[in-house]
């Protein structure tokens, strides 16, 4: 009886450790501490559902990338015609460089570029101005961000 109880306890502990590890991996992915882009030719796409934002609030998505050779980092934002699209601003930063900033409706469908090499970070911030009135309450939209590393032409 004691031997089987010990085996059950070991299995239970193993299951808890595995589940905790999976949970930690999920949280790390959501908090973007792992590399999202690694090397020329790599791509990464993310769909962000934006709702529940109130005037003066923002939502930021931050990532890390790495390339061994000089590369062009590109980002293209596309979105639906959700009611919130007209009320949001977006800012894309690669390292300390702002590559895109403006009204979300104005930047959708355009490609933005930055030169990168080595390890770098990139951040997309969606925000709603404090002046936005009640008309934006309850509104939502979806934005898809397509990130890519391209080789630099000689």
VMD Tcl script that builds the backbone (N, CA, C; Angstrom):
set m [mol new atoms 462]
animate dup $m
set s [atomselect $m all]
$s set {name element resname resid chain x y z} {
  {N N UNK 1 A 0.821 -1.195 0.000}
  {CA C UNK 1 A 0.000 0.000 0.000}
  {C C UNK 1 A 0.864 1.259 0.000}
  {N N UNK 2 A 1.909 1.263 0.796}
  {CA C UNK 2 A 2.769 2.437 0.860}
  {C C UNK 2 A 3.482 2.662 -0.469}
  {N N UNK 3 A 3.890 1.593 -1.134}
  {CA C UNK 3 A 4.605 1.714 -2.396}
  {C C UNK 3 A 3.688 2.307 -3.471}
  {N N UNK 4 A 2.451 1.856 -3.531}
  {CA C UNK 4 A 1.526 2.391 -4.536}
  {C C UNK 4 A 1.162 3.843 -4.220}
  {N N UNK 5 A 1.045 4.182 -2.952}
  {CA C UNK 5 A 0.762 5.574 -2.567}
  {C C UNK 5 A 1.917 6.484 -2.960}
  {N N UNK 6 A 3.136 5.984 -2.794}
  {CA C UNK 6 A 4.313 6.756 -3.174}
  {C C UNK 6 A 4.337 6.979 -4.684}
  {N N UNK 7 A 3.998 5.960 -5.447}
  {CA C UNK 7 A 3.972 6.083 -6.910}
  {C C UNK 7 A 2.906 7.095 -7.329}
  {N N UNK 8 A 1.731 7.012 -6.716}
  {CA C UNK 8 A 0.659 7.955 -7.026}
  {C C UNK 8 A 1.096 9.381 -6.686}
  {N N UNK 9 A 1.756 9.554 -5.563}
  {CA C UNK 9 A 2.238 10.871 -5.162}
  {C C UNK 9 A 3.265 11.406 -6.154}
  {N N UNK 10 A 4.179 10.563 -6.580}
  {CA C UNK 10 A 5.204 10.975 -7.548}
  {C C UNK 10 A 4.556 11.357 -8.873}
  {N N UNK 11 A 3.595 10.565 -9.324}
  {CA C UNK 11 A 2.895 10.871 -10.572}
  {C C UNK 11 A 2.131 12.188 -10.440}
  {N N UNK 12 A 1.472 12.392 -9.312}
  {CA C UNK 12 A 0.723 13.635 -9.094}
  {C C UNK 12 A 1.655 14.839 -9.108}
  {N N UNK 13 A 2.798 14.714 -8.454}
  {CA C UNK 13 A 3.776 15.809 -8.444}
  {C C UNK 13 A 4.284 16.067 -9.857}
  {N N UNK 14 A 4.555 15.007 -10.608}
  {CA C UNK 14 A 5.028 15.156 -11.986}
  {C C UNK 14 A 3.988 15.881 -12.838}
  {N N UNK 15 A 2.718 15.522 -12.659}
  {CA C UNK 15 A 1.652 16.175 -13.421}
  {C C UNK 15 A 1.571 17.654 -13.064}
  {N N UNK 16 A 1.655 17.965 -11.787}
  {CA C UNK 16 A 1.616 19.366 -11.355}
  {C C UNK 16 A 2.798 20.133 -11.938}
  {N N UNK 17 A 3.983 19.529 -11.913}
  {CA C UNK 17 A 5.163 20.204 -12.461}
  {C C UNK 17 A 5.024 20.434 -13.957}
  {N N UNK 18 A 4.518 19.437 -14.676}
  {CA C UNK 18 A 4.331 19.589 -16.120}
  {C C UNK 18 A 3.309 20.686 -16.398}
  {N N UNK 19 A 2.185 20.659 -15.696}
  {CA C UNK 19 A 1.156 21.685 -15.903}
  {C C UNK 19 A 1.675 23.070 -15.540}
  {N N UNK 20 A 2.424 23.164 -14.472}
  {CA C UNK 20 A 3.011 24.443 -14.080}
  {C C UNK 20 A 3.983 24.916 -15.145}
  {N N UNK 21 A 4.778 24.005 -15.680}
  {CA C UNK 21 A 5.716 24.355 -16.747}
  {C C UNK 21 A 4.994 24.832 -17.985}
  {N N UNK 22 A 3.901 24.149 -18.353}
  {CA C UNK 22 A 3.128 24.578 -19.512}
  {C C UNK 22 A 2.502 25.938 -19.262}
  {N N UNK 23 A 1.995 26.137 -18.073}
  {CA C UNK 23 A 1.425 27.434 -17.729}
  {C C UNK 23 A 2.467 28.524 -17.789}
  {N N UNK 24 A 3.655 28.243 -17.286}
  {CA C UNK 24 A 4.732 29.233 -17.319}
  {C C UNK 24 A 5.130 29.531 -18.756}
  {N N UNK 25 A 5.207 28.494 -19.602}
  {CA C UNK 25 A 5.556 28.715 -21.004}
  {C C UNK 25 A 4.490 29.573 -21.680}
  {N N UNK 26 A 3.236 29.322 -21.385}
  {CA C UNK 26 A 2.153 30.116 -21.951}
  {C C UNK 26 A 2.267 31.574 -21.503}
  {N N UNK 27 A 2.524 31.782 -20.236}
  {CA C UNK 27 A 2.659 33.145 -19.728}
  {C C UNK 27 A 3.863 33.850 -20.334}
  {N N UNK 28 A 4.969 33.125 -20.494}
  {CA C UNK 28 A 6.151 33.734 -21.096}
  {C C UNK 28 A 5.860 34.163 -22.524}
  {N N UNK 29 A 5.138 33.319 -23.261}
  {CA C UNK 29 A 4.799 33.671 -24.633}
  {C C UNK 29 A 3.926 34.917 -24.658}
  {N N UNK 30 A 2.949 34.985 -23.771}
  {CA C UNK 30 A 2.071 36.148 -23.732}
  {C C UNK 30 A 2.808 37.405 -23.310}
  {N N UNK 31 A 3.819 37.274 -22.507}
  {CA C UNK 31 A 4.577 38.443 -22.069}
  {C C UNK 31 A 5.790 38.692 -22.954}
  {N N UNK 32 A 5.943 37.914 -23.999}
  {CA C UNK 32 A 6.923 38.158 -25.047}
  {C C UNK 32 A 8.364 38.180 -24.561}
  {N N UNK 33 A 8.734 37.266 -23.680}
  {CA C UNK 33 A 10.121 37.224 -23.247}
  {C C UNK 33 A 10.954 36.300 -24.130}
  {N N UNK 34 A 10.312 35.533 -24.990}
  {CA C UNK 34 A 11.055 34.697 -25.921}
  {C C UNK 34 A 11.165 35.443 -27.254}
  {N N UNK 35 A 12.042 34.948 -28.130}
  {CA C UNK 35 A 12.247 35.605 -29.415}
  {C C UNK 35 A 11.033 35.400 -30.313}
  {N N UNK 36 A 10.530 36.469 -30.882}
  {CA C UNK 36 A 9.429 36.382 -31.834}
  {C C UNK 36 A 9.970 36.239 -33.253}
  {N N UNK 37 A 11.124 36.834 -33.531}
  {CA C UNK 37 A 11.778 36.749 -34.834}
  {C C UNK 37 A 13.233 36.375 -34.616}
  {N N UNK 38 A 13.709 35.419 -35.411}
  {CA C UNK 38 A 15.107 35.019 -35.273}
  {C C UNK 38 A 15.676 34.688 -36.640}
  {N N UNK 39 A 16.386 35.633 -37.219}
  {CA C UNK 39 A 17.080 35.414 -38.472}
  {C C UNK 39 A 16.323 35.918 -39.688}
  {N N UNK 40 A 17.093 36.234 -40.731}
  {CA C UNK 40 A 16.544 36.731 -41.988}
  {C C UNK 40 A 15.584 35.694 -42.561}
  {N N UNK 41 A 14.456 36.160 -43.036}
  {CA C UNK 41 A 13.441 35.283 -43.613}
  {C C UNK 41 A 12.359 34.875 -42.631}
  {N N UNK 42 A 12.570 35.135 -41.360}
  {CA C UNK 42 A 11.589 34.748 -40.345}
  {C C UNK 42 A 10.412 35.724 -40.365}
  {N N UNK 43 A 9.214 35.202 -40.103}
  {CA C UNK 43 A 8.020 36.037 -40.026}
  {C C UNK 43 A 7.249 35.714 -38.752}
  {N N UNK 44 A 6.437 36.642 -38.331}
  {CA C UNK 44 A 5.614 36.474 -37.139}
  {C C UNK 44 A 4.355 37.304 -37.346}
  {N N UNK 45 A 3.224 36.712 -37.075}
  {CA C UNK 45 A 1.962 37.403 -37.250}
  {C C UNK 45 A 1.169 37.340 -35.955}
  {N N UNK 46 A 0.445 38.412 -35.663}
  {CA C UNK 46 A -0.335 38.469 -34.439}
  {C C UNK 46 A -1.647 39.183 -34.717}
  {N N UNK 47 A -2.736 38.594 -34.233}
  {CA C UNK 47 A -4.032 39.266 -34.307}
  {C C UNK 47 A -4.375 39.792 -32.921}
  {N N UNK 48 A -4.657 41.071 -32.850}
  {CA C UNK 48 A -4.977 41.705 -31.575}
  {C C UNK 48 A -6.435 42.151 -31.610}
  {N N UNK 49 A -7.222 41.639 -30.692}
  {CA C UNK 49 A -8.606 42.090 -30.544}
  {C C UNK 49 A -8.598 43.219 -29.519}
  {N N UNK 50 A -9.019 44.387 -29.948}
  {CA C UNK 50 A -8.997 45.550 -29.064}
  {C C UNK 50 A -10.435 45.912 -28.711}
  {N N UNK 51 A -10.749 45.770 -27.441}
  {CA C UNK 51 A -12.055 46.185 -26.944}
  {C C UNK 51 A -11.905 46.524 -25.464}
  {N N UNK 52 A -12.845 47.219 -24.940}
  {CA C UNK 52 A -12.789 47.576 -23.524}
  {C C UNK 52 A -11.834 48.709 -23.202}
  {N N UNK 53 A -11.213 49.307 -24.224}
  {CA C UNK 53 A -10.324 50.445 -23.988}
  {C C UNK 53 A -11.168 51.671 -23.653}
  {N N UNK 54 A -10.716 52.442 -22.712}
  {CA C UNK 54 A -11.409 53.684 -22.366}
  {C C UNK 54 A -10.504 54.859 -22.733}
  {N N UNK 55 A -11.069 56.044 -22.919}
  {CA C UNK 55 A -10.246 57.202 -23.268}
  {C C UNK 55 A -9.068 57.376 -22.304}
  {N N UNK 56 A -7.888 57.628 -22.899}
  {CA C UNK 56 A -6.671 57.804 -22.118}
  {C C UNK 56 A -5.927 56.509 -21.842}
  {N N UNK 57 A -6.472 55.387 -22.282}
  {CA C UNK 57 A -5.852 54.087 -22.020}
  {C C UNK 57 A -5.098 53.605 -23.257}
  {N N UNK 58 A -4.134 52.701 -23.049}
  {CA C UNK 58 A -3.387 52.125 -24.161}
  {C C UNK 58 A -3.143 50.645 -23.918}
  {N N UNK 59 A -2.825 49.958 -25.006}
  {CA C UNK 59 A -2.459 48.546 -24.943}
  {C C UNK 59 A -1.158 48.389 -25.711}
  {N N UNK 60 A -0.162 47.769 -25.073}
  {CA C UNK 60 A 1.158 47.625 -25.678}
  {C C UNK 60 A 1.510 46.158 -25.848}
  {N N UNK 61 A 2.049 45.830 -27.018}
  {CA C UNK 61 A 2.553 44.491 -27.314}
  {C C UNK 61 A 4.045 44.638 -27.595}
  {N N UNK 62 A 4.888 43.958 -26.813}
  {CA C UNK 62 A 6.344 44.085 -26.953}
  {C C UNK 62 A 6.960 42.737 -27.267}
  {N N UNK 63 A 7.989 42.753 -28.123}
  {CA C UNK 63 A 8.639 41.522 -28.556}
  {C C UNK 63 A 10.135 41.725 -28.679}
  {N N UNK 64 A 10.834 40.616 -28.862}
  {CA C UNK 64 A 12.274 40.641 -29.100}
  {C C UNK 64 A 12.571 39.919 -30.403}
  {N N UNK 65 A 13.624 40.362 -31.068}
  {CA C UNK 65 A 14.077 39.724 -32.289}
  {C C UNK 65 A 15.588 39.636 -32.287}
  {N N UNK 66 A 16.111 38.829 -33.208}
  {CA C UNK 66 A 17.562 38.659 -33.297}
  {C C UNK 66 A 17.919 38.280 -34.724}
  {N N UNK 67 A 18.981 38.886 -35.227}
  {CA C UNK 67 A 19.492 38.526 -36.536}
  {C C UNK 67 A 21.014 38.650 -36.507}
  {N N UNK 68 A 21.690 37.718 -37.154}
  {CA C UNK 68 A 23.153 37.723 -37.168}
  {C C UNK 68 A 23.720 38.664 -38.223}
  {N N UNK 69 A 22.912 39.005 -39.207}
  {CA C UNK 69 A 23.366 39.882 -40.283}
  {C C UNK 69 A 22.438 41.095 -40.341}
  {N N UNK 70 A 22.904 42.190 -40.918}
  {CA C UNK 70 A 22.012 43.340 -41.077}
  {C C UNK 70 A 20.748 42.921 -41.830}
  {N N UNK 71 A 19.612 43.436 -41.400}
  {CA C UNK 71 A 18.342 43.060 -42.015}
  {C C UNK 71 A 17.379 44.231 -41.976}
  {N N UNK 72 A 16.362 44.137 -42.807}
  {CA C UNK 72 A 15.251 45.080 -42.765}
  {C C UNK 72 A 14.125 44.434 -41.975}
  {N N UNK 73 A 13.694 45.105 -40.926}
  {CA C UNK 73 A 12.525 44.688 -40.162}
  {C C UNK 73 A 11.336 45.383 -40.804}
  {N N UNK 74 A 10.307 44.627 -41.157}
  {CA C UNK 74 A 9.110 45.246 -41.722}
  {C C UNK 74 A 7.898 44.895 -40.870}
  {N N UNK 75 A 6.973 45.823 -40.824}
  {CA C UNK 75 A 5.701 45.586 -40.139}
  {C C UNK 75 A 4.589 46.150 -41.015}
  {N N UNK 76 A 3.543 45.356 -41.163}
  {CA C UNK 76 A 2.350 45.779 -41.880}
  {C C UNK 76 A 1.152 45.516 -40.982}
  {N N UNK 77 A 0.337 46.522 -40.781}
  {CA C UNK 77 A -0.869 46.384 -39.970}
  {C C UNK 77 A -2.086 46.355 -40.883}
  {N N UNK 78 A -2.942 45.380 -40.672}
  {CA C UNK 78 A -4.216 45.317 -41.378}
  {C C UNK 78 A -5.304 45.176 -40.327}
  {N N UNK 79 A -6.506 45.566 -40.664}
  {CA C UNK 79 A -7.563 45.484 -39.669}
  {C C UNK 79 A -8.936 45.411 -40.283}
  {N N UNK 80 A -9.889 45.103 -39.436}
  {CA C UNK 80 A -11.272 45.083 -39.883}
  {C C UNK 80 A -11.840 46.504 -39.822}
  {N N UNK 81 A -13.059 46.640 -40.216}
  {CA C UNK 81 A -13.708 47.950 -40.175}
  {C C UNK 81 A -14.474 48.132 -38.873}
  {N N UNK 82 A -13.917 47.583 -37.794}
  {CA C UNK 82 A -14.572 47.689 -36.495}
  {C C UNK 82 A -14.787 49.136 -36.099}
  {N N UNK 83 A -15.805 49.355 -35.311}
  {CA C UNK 83 A -16.183 50.712 -34.916}
  {C C UNK 83 A -15.070 51.445 -34.173}
  {N N UNK 84 A -14.169 50.712 -33.538}
  {CA C UNK 84 A -13.119 51.345 -32.741}
  {C C UNK 84 A -11.953 51.847 -33.590}
  {N N UNK 85 A -11.821 51.346 -34.809}
  {CA C UNK 85 A -10.685 51.699 -35.666}
  {C C UNK 85 A -10.516 53.208 -35.803}
  {N N UNK 86 A -11.590 53.937 -35.933}
  {CA C UNK 86 A -11.515 55.384 -36.115}
  {C C UNK 86 A -11.128 56.163 -34.874}
  {N N UNK 87 A -11.071 55.499 -33.727}
  {CA C UNK 87 A -10.770 56.191 -32.470}
  {C C UNK 87 A -9.375 55.885 -31.923}
  {N N UNK 88 A -8.658 54.994 -32.574}
  {CA C UNK 88 A -7.365 54.556 -32.041}
  {C C UNK 88 A -6.194 55.198 -32.752}
  {N N UNK 89 A -5.112 55.355 -32.011}
  {CA C UNK 89 A -3.816 55.729 -32.569}
  {C C UNK 89 A -2.887 54.548 -32.365}
  {N N UNK 90 A -1.849 54.479 -33.195}
  {CA C UNK 90 A -0.885 53.388 -33.075}
  {C C UNK 90 A 0.520 53.966 -33.180}
  {N N UNK 91 A 1.429 53.341 -32.468}
  {CA C UNK 91 A 2.844 53.732 -32.492}
  {C C UNK 91 A 3.658 52.448 -32.545}
  {N N UNK 92 A 4.540 52.330 -33.545}
  {CA C UNK 92 A 5.420 51.169 -33.683}
  {C C UNK 92 A 6.847 51.645 -33.482}
  {N N UNK 93 A 7.531 51.019 -32.528}
  {CA C UNK 93 A 8.924 51.356 -32.248}
  {C C UNK 93 A 9.790 50.120 -32.437}
  {N N UNK 94 A 10.936 50.317 -33.061}
  {CA C UNK 94 A 11.951 49.272 -33.184}
  {C C UNK 94 A 13.173 49.820 -32.466}
  {N N UNK 95 A 13.488 49.221 -31.328}
  {CA C UNK 95 A 14.522 49.793 -30.475}
  {C C UNK 95 A 14.055 51.162 -30.015}
  {N N UNK 96 A 14.864 52.183 -30.261}
  {CA C UNK 96 A 14.505 53.553 -29.885}
  {C C UNK 96 A 13.945 54.358 -31.053}
  {N N UNK 97 A 13.746 53.699 -32.192}
  {CA C UNK 97 A 13.289 54.388 -33.394}
  {C C UNK 97 A 11.791 54.206 -33.595}
  {N N UNK 98 A 11.084 55.303 -33.750}
  {CA C UNK 98 A 9.654 55.243 -34.068}
  {C C UNK 98 A 9.537 55.081 -35.581}
  {N N UNK 99 A 8.979 53.952 -36.029}
  {CA C UNK 99 A 8.855 53.710 -37.466}
  {C C UNK 99 A 7.459 54.025 -37.983}
  {N N UNK 100 A 6.509 54.168 -37.080}
  {CA C UNK 100 A 5.137 54.445 -37.491}
  {C C UNK 100 A 4.405 55.067 -36.315}
  {N N UNK 101 A 3.694 56.154 -36.586}
  {CA C UNK 101 A 2.891 56.768 -35.533}
  {C C UNK 101 A 1.771 57.557 -36.189}
  {N N UNK 102 A 0.552 57.316 -35.741}
  {CA C UNK 102 A -0.575 58.052 -36.293}
  {C C UNK 102 A -1.892 57.368 -36.009}
  {N N UNK 103 A -2.931 57.866 -36.664}
  {CA C UNK 103 A -4.255 57.275 -36.518}
  {C C UNK 103 A -4.237 55.870 -37.114}
  {N N UNK 104 A -4.815 54.927 -36.416}
  {CA C UNK 104 A -4.820 53.543 -36.893}
  {C C UNK 104 A -5.414 53.451 -38.290}
  {N N UNK 105 A -6.502 54.145 -38.540}
  {CA C UNK 105 A -7.146 54.095 -39.853}
  {C C UNK 105 A -6.203 54.551 -40.967}
  {N N UNK 106 A -5.270 55.448 -40.663}
  {CA C UNK 106 A -4.338 55.969 -41.670}
  {C C UNK 106 A -3.152 55.050 -41.937}
  {N N UNK 107 A -2.776 54.214 -40.988}
  {CA C UNK 107 A -1.579 53.382 -41.163}
  {C C UNK 107 A -1.903 51.967 -41.636}
  {N N UNK 108 A -3.169 51.584 -41.585}
  {CA C UNK 108 A -3.536 50.231 -42.008}
  {C C UNK 108 A -3.183 50.001 -43.473}
  {N N UNK 109 A -2.621 48.833 -43.756}
  {CA C UNK 109 A -2.301 48.443 -45.121}
  {C C UNK 109 A -0.971 48.945 -45.643}
  {N N UNK 110 A -0.261 49.727 -44.878}
  {CA C UNK 110 A 1.043 50.246 -45.310}
  {C C UNK 110 A 2.164 49.449 -44.658}
  {N N UNK 111 A 3.284 49.383 -45.349}
  {CA C UNK 111 A 4.451 48.675 -44.809}
  {C C UNK 111 A 5.442 49.694 -44.256}
  {N N UNK 112 A 5.953 49.402 -43.076}
  {CA C UNK 112 A 6.936 50.264 -42.424}
  {C C UNK 112 A 8.206 49.463 -42.199}
  {N N UNK 113 A 9.380 50.123 -42.329}
  {CA C UNK 113 A 10.672 49.434 -42.276}
  {C C UNK 113 A 11.633 50.096 -41.299}
  {N N UNK 114 A 12.544 49.253 -40.792}
  {CA C UNK 114 A 13.648 49.746 -39.962}
  {C C UNK 114 A 14.827 48.805 -40.156}
  {N N UNK 115 A 16.025 49.357 -40.141}
  {CA C UNK 115 A 17.246 48.547 -40.218}
  {C C UNK 115 A 17.529 47.966 -38.837}
  {N N UNK 116 A 17.848 46.674 -38.780}
  {CA C UNK 116 A 18.163 46.023 -37.506}
  {C C UNK 116 A 19.376 45.119 -37.686}
  {N N UNK 117 A 20.048 44.862 -36.581}
  {CA C UNK 117 A 21.158 43.908 -36.554}
  {C C UNK 117 A 21.360 43.488 -35.106}
  {N N UNK 118 A 21.684 42.218 -34.909}
  {CA C UNK 118 A 21.865 41.719 -33.554}
  {C C UNK 118 A 20.525 41.556 -32.858}
  {N N UNK 119 A 20.534 41.708 -31.543}
  {CA C UNK 119 A 19.289 41.610 -30.780}
  {C C UNK 119 A 18.587 42.966 -30.786}
  {N N UNK 120 A 17.280 42.938 -30.916}
  {CA C UNK 120 A 16.505 44.175 -30.929}
  {C C UNK 120 A 15.123 43.912 -30.329}
  {N N UNK 121 A 14.459 44.983 -29.965}
  {CA C UNK 121 A 13.095 44.868 -29.453}
  {C C UNK 121 A 12.177 45.676 -30.359}
  {N N UNK 122 A 10.919 45.278 -30.398}
  {CA C UNK 122 A 9.936 46.066 -31.132}
  {C C UNK 122 A 8.627 46.067 -30.356}
  {N N UNK 123 A 7.963 47.210 -30.414}
  {CA C UNK 123 A 6.771 47.435 -29.605}
  {C C UNK 123 A 5.689 48.093 -30.450}
  {N N UNK 124 A 4.469 47.631 -30.280}
  {CA C UNK 124 A 3.309 48.262 -30.912}
  {C C UNK 124 A 2.380 48.710 -29.790}
  {N N UNK 125 A 2.042 49.992 -29.789}
  {CA C UNK 125 A 1.156 50.538 -28.764}
  {C C UNK 125 A -0.100 51.093 -29.428}
  {N N UNK 126 A -1.233 50.577 -29.001}
  {CA C UNK 126 A -2.535 51.063 -29.458}
  {C C UNK 126 A -3.087 51.946 -28.339}
  {N N UNK 127 A -3.561 53.147 -28.665}
  {CA C UNK 127 A -4.053 54.042 -27.616}
  {C C UNK 127 A -5.310 54.778 -28.067}
  {N N UNK 128 A -6.052 55.240 -27.068}
  {CA C UNK 128 A -7.247 56.037 -27.321}
  {C C UNK 128 A -7.062 57.375 -26.614}
  {N N UNK 129 A -7.210 58.454 -27.360}
  {CA C UNK 129 A -7.031 59.797 -26.797}
  {C C UNK 129 A -8.056 60.059 -25.697}
  {N N UNK 130 A -7.659 60.872 -24.749}
  {CA C UNK 130 A -8.555 61.214 -23.637}
  {C C UNK 130 A -9.781 61.992 -24.102}
  {N N UNK 131 A -9.682 62.655 -25.245}
  {CA C UNK 131 A -10.787 63.474 -25.747}
  {C C UNK 131 A -11.918 62.662 -26.362}
  {N N UNK 132 A -11.686 61.374 -26.608}
  {CA C UNK 132 A -12.716 60.543 -27.240}
  {C C UNK 132 A -13.918 60.456 -26.313}
  {N N UNK 133 A -15.084 60.629 -26.885}
  {CA C UNK 133 A -16.307 60.640 -26.082}
  {C C UNK 133 A -16.948 59.271 -25.944}
  {N N UNK 134 A -18.185 59.292 -25.511}
  {CA C UNK 134 A -18.933 58.065 -25.250}
  {C C UNK 134 A -19.192 57.231 -26.495}
  {N N UNK 135 A -19.072 57.837 -27.668}
  {CA C UNK 135 A -19.358 57.099 -28.897}
  {C C UNK 135 A -18.435 55.896 -29.088}
  {N N UNK 136 A -17.277 55.876 -28.432}
  {CA C UNK 136 A -16.336 54.758 -28.564}
  {C C UNK 136 A -16.586 53.665 -27.531}
  {N N UNK 137 A -17.443 53.921 -26.568}
  {CA C UNK 137 A -17.682 52.923 -25.526}
  {C C UNK 137 A -18.351 51.695 -26.122}
  {N N UNK 138 A -17.833 50.546 -25.772}
  {CA C UNK 138 A -18.373 49.284 -26.256}
  {C C UNK 138 A -17.921 48.931 -27.659}
  {N N UNK 139 A -17.165 49.802 -28.316}
  {CA C UNK 139 A -16.687 49.532 -29.670}
  {C C UNK 139 A -15.480 48.599 -29.624}
  {N N UNK 140 A -15.247 47.903 -30.736}
  {CA C UNK 140 A -14.131 46.954 -30.813}
  {C C UNK 140 A -13.594 46.916 -32.235}
  {N N UNK 141 A -12.388 46.386 -32.373}
  {CA C UNK 141 A -11.815 46.123 -33.689}
  {C C UNK 141 A -10.728 45.068 -33.542}
  {N N UNK 142 A -10.325 44.501 -34.671}
  {CA C UNK 142 A -9.227 43.534 -34.700}
  {C C UNK 142 A -8.152 44.072 -35.627}
  {N N UNK 143 A -6.915 43.951 -35.179}
  {CA C UNK 143 A -5.766 44.379 -35.970}
  {C C UNK 143 A -4.827 43.191 -36.101}
  {N N UNK 144 A -4.357 42.947 -37.319}
  {CA C UNK 144 A -3.356 41.910 -37.545}
  {C C UNK 144 A -2.046 42.597 -37.881}
  {N N UNK 145 A -1.014 42.261 -37.133}
  {CA C UNK 145 A 0.323 42.802 -37.374}
  {C C UNK 145 A 1.177 41.691 -37.967}
  {N N UNK 146 A 1.773 41.953 -39.124}
  {CA C UNK 146 A 2.657 40.995 -39.786}
  {C C UNK 146 A 4.075 41.554 -39.699}
  {N N UNK 147 A 4.947 40.845 -38.985}
  {CA C UNK 147 A 6.341 41.255 -38.809}
  {C C UNK 147 A 7.224 40.346 -39.651}
  {N N UNK 148 A 8.308 40.909 -40.225}
  {CA C UNK 148 A 9.167 40.109 -41.096}
  {C C UNK 148 A 10.600 40.644 -41.042}
  {N N UNK 149 A 11.558 39.736 -41.164}
  {CA C UNK 149 A 12.968 40.112 -41.310}
  {C C UNK 149 A 13.397 39.767 -42.727}
  {N N UNK 150 A 13.886 40.760 -43.451}
  {CA C UNK 150 A 14.332 40.563 -44.825}
  {C C UNK 150 A 15.817 40.868 -44.920}
  {N N UNK 151 A 16.490 40.151 -45.806}
  {CA C UNK 151 A 17.897 40.422 -46.049}
  {C C UNK 151 A 18.075 41.792 -46.674}
  {N N UNK 152 A 19.189 42.421 -46.380}
  {CA C UNK 152 A 19.479 43.744 -46.931}
  {C C UNK 152 A 20.102 43.569 -48.298}
  {N N UNK 153 A 19.578 44.284 -49.295}
  {CA C UNK 153 A 20.119 44.210 -50.651}
  {C C UNK 153 A 21.477 44.888 -50.707}
  {N N UNK 154 A 22.397 44.271 -51.427}
  {CA C UNK 154 A 23.750 44.840 -51.538}
  {C C UNK 154 A 23.818 45.917 -52.575}
}
mol reanalyze $m
mol bondsrecalc $m
mol representation Tube
mol addrep $m
